[in-house]
Each structure stands twice: as C-alpha cells, then as structure tokens.
C-alpha cells in the first residue's frame, strides 16, 4: 500500500487562502496591478527555465 505524502486539494486551498489574505484589502486597481506583476514574474521564471534547457 502506498502512503500519501501530500494532499493536492489541501495545497490548493492553502494557496487560495494565501492569495485571499494578500488581496483582501486591495482596491480593484491594486489587485489588477498585483496580478499583472505576478504574471510578469511567472513569465520571466518560465523564460529563464526554458533558456537553461538543452536543445532537443
């Protein structure tokens, strides 16, 4: 029998709660700026990761 080492649903709920706590006091404009910044950061990380990958 395999032992479960993590719970994906619980991780999703924790992440959602963290985002909620971060944006709950923001105005609509502040929240949009937050998501724009986070999206740009993610795209930069993905681009850096792709450039490190050897060509196939």
Buried (B, 14 or more C-beta within 10 A) or exposed (E): EEEEEEEEEEEEEEEEEEEEEEEEEEEEEEBEEBEEEEEEEEEEEEEEEEEEEEEE
